[in-house]
Amino acid sequence: MDLWIYVTLAAATFQTVRFMLQKQMATSTLSASGATFARFFYSAPLVAVLMALYLTARGQSFPDLSTAFWMYGAVGGLAQILATVCVVMLFKQRNFAVGITFKKSEVVLIVVMSVLVLGEKVTWLGFGAILLGVVGLLLLSSAPKDQAFRLRDMANKAAGLGLLSGALFAVSGVTYRGASLELPLDDPLARAVITLSAVTAMQLAAMTVWLRFREVGQITAVWKARRVAGWIGMFSMAGSFCWFLAFTLQNAAYVKALGQVELILSLIVTALFFKEKITPREITGVCILGASVVLLVSVI
């Protein structure tokens, strides 16, 4: 197999493990914000070292960073923080697999945002994929009861958190690309690692200030939980690096399509690690939404 396939599978695996650890921490010793902070607290220094090593090995100097770069990065970083908090909070409402699947709605929402905001055209197959995704979201949004699906079941906290996380992840994806394109470099991997380093540094600074004044004690709790929280940072850095590398090696559509293996991994984690029950409705919703995302990235 081509290298990008191995890298994408590694990225999906790292990301699944990172969310698994965040769910574990958020339901035991840390708040949703604390579990999110752990990701940046332990990964930002590692990313900075990785950037320095790569630029040194390539003999590249650090480029000038424009105002637009920082603006794109700041918006993307804030959106990613809020999206991650939403996902971690969602883990407290529904099981792990459903939380990860709701996060995957970002691919569908990116297309919708492109049509409404940018006026871009979507093929009939694209619209079909979006409608299929809506069906999956309806099934997942329904409260986990034994009764038949009812449209009013959409009005619950889990559905709101899931859709909001997808929208915010979509915003972060678009703005991260904008920041990367602002760098005056020909090497796409150098652009990726510099952008990643700058954004994680801003996220670390912002969340440190927030927790210091709004959730006193969480920074200390993250440090005390370093035996587990440290691995969150490690898997976060590894996953982010692999995603950027995969996008460098192959068309993003193929990478995103293969990346849906994360849905399968999340089901395995839900059943084997968290021992959580997966209802037939949720399994159906996961399968339908996963199919819609795969179809969508294959036709756009």
FITI-772851 format. One record per residue (C-alpha): x, z, y; residue in three letters; residue number from 1. Coordinates in pm, 1 decimal. Example, Ala and Ser with C-alpha at 12.3 -4.5 7.8 and 13.67 -1.06 7.14 Angstrom:
% residues 2
     east       up    north drendren torvex
   1230.0    780.0   -450.0      ALA      1
   1367.0    714.0   -106.0      SER      2
This chain:
% residues 300
     east       up    north drendren torvex
      0.0      0.0      0.0      MET      1
    101.7    -52.3    362.0      ASP      2
    252.1    240.6    551.2      LEU      3
    -45.6    274.2    788.4      TRP      4
   -272.2    359.2    493.2      ILE      5
    -55.8    653.1    386.8      TYR      6
    -24.3    770.3    749.0      VAL      7
   -402.2    754.4    808.3      THR      8
   -477.7    945.4    488.5      LEU      9
   -224.2   1208.3    595.7      ALA     10
   -383.2   1232.9    941.6      ALA     11
   -730.7   1285.8    794.4      ALA     12
   -595.8   1549.7    556.3      THR     13
   -407.2   1739.6    827.3      PHE     14
   -711.5   1732.9   1054.3      GLN     15
   -941.9   1861.1    780.3      THR     16
   -707.3   2150.2    701.5      VAL     17
   -675.2   2233.7   1072.1      ARG     18
  -1053.7   2251.4   1118.5      PHE     19
  -1079.6   2453.3    796.8      MET     20
   -835.3   2710.5    933.7      LEU     21
  -1012.8   2716.0   1270.9      GLN     22
  -1345.1   2779.3   1101.1      LYS     23
  -1190.5   3062.3    900.5      GLN     24
  -1038.5   3220.5   1212.3      MET     25
  -1352.6   3174.5   1424.2      ALA     26
  -1569.7   3346.9   1165.4      THR     27
  -1332.1   3639.5   1117.1      SER     28
  -1080.5   3748.4   1383.0      THR     29
  -1108.3   3502.0   1675.3      LEU     30
  -1375.3   3371.3   1910.0      SER     31
  -1448.8   2997.9   1927.8      ALA     32
  -1224.1   2972.9   2235.6      SER     33
   -952.1   3178.5   2068.1      GLY     34
   -952.4   2954.7   1761.0      ALA     35
   -927.8   2651.8   1990.2      THR     36
   -645.6   2810.8   2191.4      PHE     37
   -447.9   2873.9   1872.2      ALA     38
   -423.2   2499.0   1823.6      ARG     39
   -252.0   2442.9   2158.0      PHE     40
    -55.7   2768.5   2167.2      PHE     41
    136.5   2682.4   1852.8      TYR     42
    139.7   2301.1   1876.9      SER     43
    237.1   2237.5   2242.5      ALA     44
    599.4   2362.2   2201.2      PRO     45
    638.0   2163.0   1879.0      LEU     46
    509.1   1844.0   2042.9      VAL     47
    749.0   1892.0   2336.4      ALA     48
   1042.8   1924.0   2096.6      VAL     49
    926.0   1618.2   1903.1      LEU     50
    905.4   1418.4   2226.3      MET     51
   1254.5   1521.5   2334.0      ALA     52
   1402.7   1434.6   1994.7      LEU     53
   1232.7   1095.2   1983.6      TYR     54
   1332.2    993.6   2336.9      LEU     55
   1689.5   1108.0   2272.3      THR     56
   1709.1    917.0   1944.0      ALA     57
   1575.9    603.1   2112.0      ARG     58
   1801.4    643.7   2414.5      GLY     59
   1501.0    634.9   2649.1      GLN     60
   1478.3    825.6   2975.5      SER     61
   1166.3   1016.7   3073.4      PHE     62
    943.8    788.6   3285.2      PRO     63
    778.8    866.6   3617.7      ASP     64
    425.0    994.2   3566.4      LEU     65
    166.6    856.2   3807.3      SER     66
   -128.3   1041.2   3958.7      THR     67
   -362.1    830.4   3746.5      ALA     68
   -177.5    941.9   3431.8      PHE     69
   -230.8   1308.2   3514.8      TRP     70
   -595.8   1251.1   3607.8      MET     71
   -668.8   1068.6   3282.6      TYR     72
   -482.2   1332.2   3086.5      GLY     73
   -655.9   1622.7   3258.5      ALA     74
  -1004.8   1481.0   3201.7      VAL     75
   -922.9   1398.4   2839.7      GLY     76
   -764.0   1737.4   2778.7      GLY     77
  -1062.9   1925.3   2920.3      LEU     78
  -1306.3   1711.0   2721.0      ALA     79
  -1110.2   1775.2   2401.0      GLN     80
  -1101.2   2150.2   2460.8      ILE     81
  -1477.1   2165.5   2514.4      LEU     82
  -1538.5   1936.8   2216.4      ALA     83
  -1324.0   2152.7   1988.2      THR     84
  -1501.8   2468.2   2104.9      VAL     85
  -1835.2   2300.0   2027.8      CYS     86
  -1719.1   2209.4   1675.9      VAL     87
  -1590.2   2561.1   1605.7      VAL     88
  -1919.0   2708.7   1735.6      MET     89
  -2105.9   2459.1   1517.7      LEU     90
  -1921.5   2592.3   1212.2      PHE     91
  -2103.3   2922.6   1272.7      LYS     92
  -2439.7   2743.1   1274.6      GLN     93
  -2403.9   2499.5    985.6      ARG     94
  -2163.1   2438.2    697.1      ASN     95
  -1817.0   2284.0    730.8      PHE     96
  -1910.4   1934.7    609.4      ALA     97
  -2200.4   1902.3    853.2      VAL     98
  -1977.9   2019.8   1139.3      GLY     99
  -1715.4   1755.8   1063.6      ILE    100
  -1981.7   1485.3   1025.3      THR    101
  -2136.0   1569.2   1361.8      PHE    102
  -1788.1   1531.3   1512.1      LYS    103
  -1772.0   1181.8   1362.1      LYS    104
  -2070.3   1080.5   1577.5      SER    105
  -1807.5   1013.4   1847.0      GLU    106
  -1755.6    661.9   1707.6      VAL    107
  -2125.0    579.7   1747.3      VAL    108
  -2140.3    739.9   2091.7      LEU    109
  -1837.0    542.7   2212.1      ILE    110
  -2027.1    218.3   2151.7      VAL    111
  -2339.5    349.5   2325.2      VAL    112
  -2132.1    461.9   2625.9      MET    113
  -1958.9    122.6   2639.0      SER    114
  -2293.5    -58.5   2654.9      VAL    115
  -2444.9    171.3   2919.5      LEU    116
  -2139.5    231.6   3137.9      VAL    117
  -1920.8    -77.0   3093.8      LEU    118
  -2189.6   -333.6   3012.2      GLY    119
  -2005.9   -448.1   2700.0      GLU    120
  -2198.9   -643.9   2438.9      LYS    121
  -2261.1   -523.4   2085.5      VAL    122
  -2351.9   -754.2   1797.0      THR    123
  -2675.5   -721.3   1599.0      TRP    124
  -2469.4   -571.0   1317.7      LEU    125
  -2338.5   -318.5   1567.2      GLY    126
  -2690.7   -222.7   1673.0      PHE    127
  -2787.1   -194.4   1307.1      GLY    128
  -2498.2     44.4   1247.8      ALA    129
  -2604.1    253.5   1547.7      ILE    130
  -2962.1    277.0   1417.8      LEU    131
  -2832.5    374.0   1074.8      LEU    132
  -2625.2    644.8   1239.9      GLY    133
  -2932.6    775.0   1421.7      VAL    134
  -3107.6    818.3   1086.3      VAL    135
  -2811.8   1018.2    955.1      GLY    136
  -2804.0   1233.7   1268.9      LEU    137
  -3178.5   1302.6   1239.7      LEU    138
  -3129.8   1430.0    886.2      LEU    139
  -2830.3   1644.1    983.4      LEU    140
  -2997.0   1777.3   1297.8      SER    141
  -3292.1   1913.8   1107.2      SER    142
  -3269.8   2287.8   1052.3      ALA    143
  -3156.5   2367.7    694.8      PRO    144
  -3494.7   2451.8    543.9      LYS    145
  -3662.4   2348.1    223.2      ASP    146
  -3955.4   2195.7    408.9      GLN    147
  -3987.3   1825.8    481.4      ALA    148
  -3806.3   1677.3    780.4      PHE    149
  -3987.4   1714.0   1112.0      ARG    150
  -3884.1   1551.9   1437.9      LEU    151
  -3916.1   1880.6   1628.1      ARG    152
  -3645.4   2025.6   1402.6      ASP    153
  -3401.7   1825.6   1617.0      MET    154
  -3438.2   2094.3   1883.4      ALA    155
  -3179.8   2339.8   1754.4      ASN    156
  -2843.4   2470.2   1868.4      LYS    157
  -2647.5   2302.9   1589.1      ALA    158
  -2775.6   1955.9   1682.6      ALA    159
  -2692.0   2007.9   2049.3      GLY    160
  -2340.8   2133.0   1975.4      LEU    161
  -2275.0   1849.2   1732.8      GLY    162
  -2386.8   1568.6   1960.4      LEU    163
  -2211.3   1723.9   2260.3      LEU    164
  -1885.8   1749.5   2063.9      SER    165
  -1911.4   1382.3   1967.5      GLY    166
  -1971.5   1277.2   2328.5      ALA    167
  -1680.0   1486.4   2454.7      LEU    168
  -1445.1   1353.7   2185.6      PHE    169
  -1549.6   1002.0   2289.4      ALA    170
  -1458.0   1079.6   2652.0      VAL    171
  -1121.8   1223.4   2548.9      SER    172
  -1042.3    917.4   2337.7      GLY    173
  -1109.5    676.6   2625.3      VAL    174
   -915.7    878.8   2883.7      THR    175
   -619.6    936.0   2652.3      TYR    176
   -588.5    562.4   2610.9      ARG    177
   -605.3    523.9   2988.4      GLY    178
   -327.1    779.5   3035.9      ALA    179
   -106.9    613.8   2775.6      SER    180
   -146.6    272.1   2938.0      LEU    181
    -32.8    416.9   3271.2      GLU    182
    317.1    477.2   3134.2      LEU    183
    574.7    207.8   3225.0      PRO    184
    710.0    180.8   2869.7      LEU    185
    706.5    -96.2   2610.1      ASP    186
    737.3    140.3   2314.7      ASP    187
    382.2    240.2   2211.3      PRO    188
    505.3    537.5   2008.7      LEU    189
    696.7    672.4   2309.0      ALA    190
    382.0    635.9   2521.2      ARG    191
    184.2    821.5   2257.1      ALA    192
    421.8   1116.7   2217.0      VAL    193
    469.8   1158.9   2594.4      ILE    194
     94.9   1152.3   2653.6      THR    195
     38.4   1396.9   2369.5      LEU    196
    304.3   1633.9   2505.1      SER    197
    170.6   1625.9   2861.3      ALA    198
   -188.8   1679.4   2754.8      VAL    199
   -117.7   1967.6   2515.9      THR    200
     90.1   2137.2   2786.9      ALA    201
   -201.6   2113.2   3032.4      MET    202
   -444.5   2234.7   2768.3      GLN    203
   -222.9   2533.0   2687.3      LEU    204
   -196.4   2627.3   3056.1      ALA    205
   -569.9   2589.1   3121.2      ALA    206
   -678.0   2789.6   2817.3      MET    207
   -423.5   3063.2   2887.7      THR    208
   -575.9   3115.9   3232.7      VAL    209
   -932.1   3101.3   3095.3      TRP    210
   -872.9   3352.6   2816.5      LEU    211
   -671.6   3583.4   3041.0      ARG    212
   -964.8   3632.3   3277.8      PHE    213
  -1274.3   3546.2   3071.0      ARG    214
  -1194.5   3663.5   2717.8      GLU    215
   -949.7   3947.9   2753.7      VAL    216
   -772.5   4029.7   2429.6      GLY    217
   -803.7   3686.9   2266.8      GLN    218
   -446.6   3580.5   2351.6      ILE    219
   -317.9   3895.6   2186.6      THR    220
   -550.5   3832.9   1891.7      ALA    221
   -411.8   3479.3   1851.5      VAL    222
    -58.9   3619.3   1842.5      TRP    223
   -153.0   3889.1   1591.5      LYS    224
   -314.9   3621.5   1374.3      ALA    225
     -2.7   3403.8   1388.8      ARG    226
     42.6   3394.8   1011.0      ARG    227
   -269.8   3178.2    993.5      VAL    228
   -302.9   3058.0   1354.1      ALA    229
     52.2   2922.5   1347.6      GLY    230
    -50.2   2684.2   1072.5      TRP    231
   -334.0   2561.0   1294.2      ILE    232
    -71.3   2449.3   1545.2      GLY    233
    144.1   2290.7   1275.2      MET    234
   -140.1   2090.3   1121.6      PHE    235
   -270.1   1998.4   1468.0      SER    236
     64.9   1851.7   1568.3      MET    237
    108.6   1671.7   1236.9      ALA    238
   -242.9   1528.7   1248.6      GLY    239
   -217.5   1410.7   1609.8      SER    240
    119.1   1248.5   1546.6      PHE    241
     -9.8   1067.3   1236.7      CYS    242
   -317.5    937.0   1418.9      TRP    243
   -102.3    798.0   1700.6      PHE    244
    140.8    646.3   1452.5      LEU    245
   -141.0    487.9   1250.3      ALA    246
   -288.6    330.1   1564.3      PHE    247
     57.5    195.6   1644.2      THR    248
     95.8     36.5   1301.5      LEU    249
   -253.4   -107.9   1252.0      GLN    250
   -574.5   -215.1   1426.0      ASN    251
   -768.5     92.4   1536.2      ALA    252
  -1086.7    -31.8   1364.9      ALA    253
   -918.8    -27.9   1023.5      TYR    254
   -762.7    312.0   1091.6      VAL    255
  -1096.6    465.5   1194.3      LYS    256
  -1273.0    313.2    896.0      ALA    257
  -1020.3    457.0    652.2      LEU    258
  -1022.2    784.6    843.2      GLY    259
  -1379.5    846.3    728.0      GLN    260
  -1221.9    986.2    411.3      VAL    261
  -1231.2   1306.3    617.8      GLU    262
  -1604.3   1324.2    537.3      LEU    263
  -1526.1   1338.1    166.3      ILE    264
  -1253.3   1594.9    222.6      LEU    265
  -1491.9   1810.4    427.4      SER    266
  -1744.8   1812.1    143.1      LEU    267
  -1473.0   1924.2    -99.0      ILE    268
  -1363.6   2201.9    139.0      VAL    269
  -1724.7   2313.2    192.4      THR    270
  -1798.6   2343.0   -178.0      ALA    271
  -1464.3   2469.2   -311.3      LEU    272
  -1312.4   2676.3    -30.1      PHE    273
  -1601.4   2816.3    174.6      PHE    274
  -1844.0   2824.7   -121.1      LYS    275
  -2117.6   2702.9    112.5      GLU    276
  -2433.8   2539.9    -14.3      LYS    277
  -2485.2   2173.2     67.3      ILE    278
  -2851.0   2074.1     67.1      THR    279
  -2964.1   1732.5    -62.8      PRO    280
  -3079.0   1646.9    290.4      ARG    281
  -2735.1   1723.9    433.0      GLU    282
  -2561.6   1520.2    161.7      ILE    283
  -2790.4   1227.6    242.1      THR    284
  -2723.5   1266.1    613.9      GLY    285
  -2346.6   1279.9    560.5      VAL    286
  -2356.1    965.4    345.9      CYS    287
  -2577.2    770.6    587.3      ILE    288
  -2379.4    865.1    897.9      LEU    289
  -2051.6    796.0    718.7      GLY    290
  -2180.1    453.5    613.1      ALA    291
  -2293.5    375.1    967.7      SER    292
  -1954.3    467.6   1115.4      VAL    293
  -1767.3    257.2    859.3      VAL    294
  -2001.5    -36.8    925.0      LEU    295
  -1970.2      8.6   1299.1      LEU    296
  -1591.4      4.9   1315.7      VAL    297
  -1588.1   -299.0   1086.5      SER    298
  -1803.7   -513.9   1313.9      VAL    299
  -1691.8   -416.9   1667.9      ILE    300
